[in-house]
C-alpha cells in the first residue's frame, strides 16, 4: 500500500509539474479535475442514494469526461489565446455523450449472462429499454459530433462514418434482442469501443491527415 501511495503522489507531482511548465493557469483546470475525481471516489457522499438512482449515478460520473477534455485541450488554447475556442463546448458535450455510450455498452448482457451482485443496465432497466437508450445515446453523440466537426469544416465525413456505424449498431442491437444468446452482449461492448475509436479518429487525426495531403 505504501508503494501504491508513493506512485500516486508521484503521479500527482508529475501532472502538476507538466501543467506548470506549460502554463501555470492550467493548474486551476487540473485542480478541478482532481476535486471531481475525489468526489467521485467517495460517491459524492451519497453512495446509497446514487445506487438507488442508476441514471443519476451514470450522469454524475460522466461529467469527468468533459472536464478531462477541457484540461487536456487547455495545453493548446490556454498558452496561445488564454480563453477556450468557440467550438470547445461541442467537443465537451460530445465527450460526455460518448462516455455514456461506453458505460451503457459495457453493461449490456443477455439474461443468461447476468450475475448476482453485478449491476448491469440490461438488468436495472430491462434489456429492451437498455438497448433502446444505448441506441438513443449513439444518435445523440452523432448529432453532437456533427456540430463539433462543423467547427473544423469536417462535418460530412464524421456524419457518414458514424452514420454507417449507427446502422451496424441498430442491426447488432436488434440481433441481441432477438437472440439474447450467451456472451452476445460483448458484441455491443466491442461496438461501443469501435465507435469511440472512429469518433476520435474522425474528429482528430482524419482532418489533420486530410489537410496534409
N, C-alpha and C positions, 0 to 999 in steps of 0.2 A: 504493500500500500504506500509505503514511504517513497518507493521508486516511482510509482504512478503519480503521486503528488508532485514529485520533483519534475517529472516530464510535463505535467500540466502547467506548473508555474513557469517552466522554461518556454513552453509554447506561448503563454501569455506575454512574456517578455519579448519574444521574437516578433509576435504580432504587433505589439506596441512600438517596438523599435522600427519595424518596416513602415508603419504608419507615420511615425515622427520623421523618419528620413525622407519620405515622400512629401508630406505636408503636415505640420503639427495639427492642423484643423481636422485631419482625419481621425485623430484620437477621440473626438466627440462622437463621430459616427460609430467608431469601434466600441466605445463605451455603451452606446445604445444597443448594439448587438449583444454585448456581454450581459447587460442588465436583462434583456429579454430572454436570453438563454438561461440565465439564472432563475428567472421567474418560471420558465417552462420546466426546469428541473425539479421544482417543488410544486408543480401543477398550479401555480398562481395562488397557492394557499387554500385552494378549494378542490382537492382531489376527488372527494366523494361526489360533489355536485357535478363536476365535469364528467365523471364516469357515468353518471345518470343522464347526461345530455351529450351523446356522442357527436352530434352535429356541431355543437359549440366547441367541444374538445378539438375536433378536426380543424375548424376555422381558426381557433386561437393558436394552434401550433403551426399553422401555415403562415402566420404573419412573419415568422422568421425569414421566409424566402425573400419577400421584397426588401426586408431590412438588409439581408446579405447582399442583394443586388445593388442597393443604394450605396453600401460601404465599398463593395468591390469596384463599382463604376466611379466612385469618388476619386480613386487613384488617377483617373483620366481627367475628369472635369474640374475637380477642386483646384489643383495646381494651375490649370490652364485658364479657367474663367471665373472660378470662385462660386459659381452657382450651378445647379443642375440644368442640363439641357431640356428644352420643352418636351421632348418625347420620352423622357425617363419614366414618367408616371405610367405610360402604357407598358413599358417593359416590366415595371414592378407589378402591375396588375396581371400581366401575362404570367409572371413567375409565381404569383400567388395562386392563380387558377391552375397552373400546371402542377404545382405541388399537390393540389387536391387530386388531380388525375393520378399521380403516382401513388398517393396514400390509399385511395379507394381501390385502384387497380391491384395493389399487392395484398388486399384483404377481401378478395372475392374468391369464394370456394364453392365447390359442389357440396351438396348436403352430406355425401358420404365422407368428405374430407374435413368436415367441421370437427373440432376438438373441444372437449370440456375445458373451460377456463381460458380459452383463446377467443377473444372478441374479434369477430370479422364483421364487415358491413353487410355481407350476404346473410349473416345470422341476425344482426341487430335490426336491419331494415327489411329483411326478406330479399330473396335472391333477385326477383324481377325488379323491385324498386331500386335495389343497389345498382344493378346493371343499367337501369334507366337513368339514374343520377350520374353514373360514370359517363354514359353517352352524352348527357347534357353538359357536363363539365368539359368534355372534349370539344364540343361545339363552341362553348363559351371561350375556351382557350384559343381556338382557331380564330374567332372573331377578334379577340384582344390582340392576338399575334398579327393579324392583318393590319390593325391600326399601328402597332409597333413598327411593322415593316414599312408602312407608308412613310414613316419619318425618314427612312433611308432610301426611298424610291425602290422598294423591293417587294411590294405587296403581292403581286400576282404569283411570282414563284413560291412564296410562302403559302398563299391560299391554295394553290394547285397541289403542292406536295402534301400539306396537311389534310386537304380535302380528300385526296386519294387514301391516305391513312385512315381517315374517319370512316370511309366506306368499308375498309378492311375491318375496322373496329366494330362497325354495325353488324357485319356478317359474322365475325368471330363471337360477338356477344349473343347474337341470335342462336348460333350453334351451341354455345354454352348453355343457354336457357332451354334449348330443345333436348339436348342430350344429358346434361348435368353428369357427365362421366367423371370418374376419378381422375384427379390431377389436372382436369381441364382448365381450372382457374388459373393455372400457371401460364396458359396462353395469353390471358388478358394482362397478367403481370408483365410478361415479356413485351407485349404490345405497348403497354404504358411506358416501358423503358425505351423502346424504339421510338415512340412518339416524342419523348423528351430529347433524345439524341438528334432526331431530324429537326425538331423545333429550334434548338440552339445552334445547330449547324446552319440552318437556313437564315437565322437572324444574325449570326456572327460570321462564320467562315465563308459561306457562299457569296455574300456580297463582296467581301474582300477579294476572293478568288476571281469573281466576275470582272471586277474593275481592274485587276492586274493583267488580264488577258488582252 
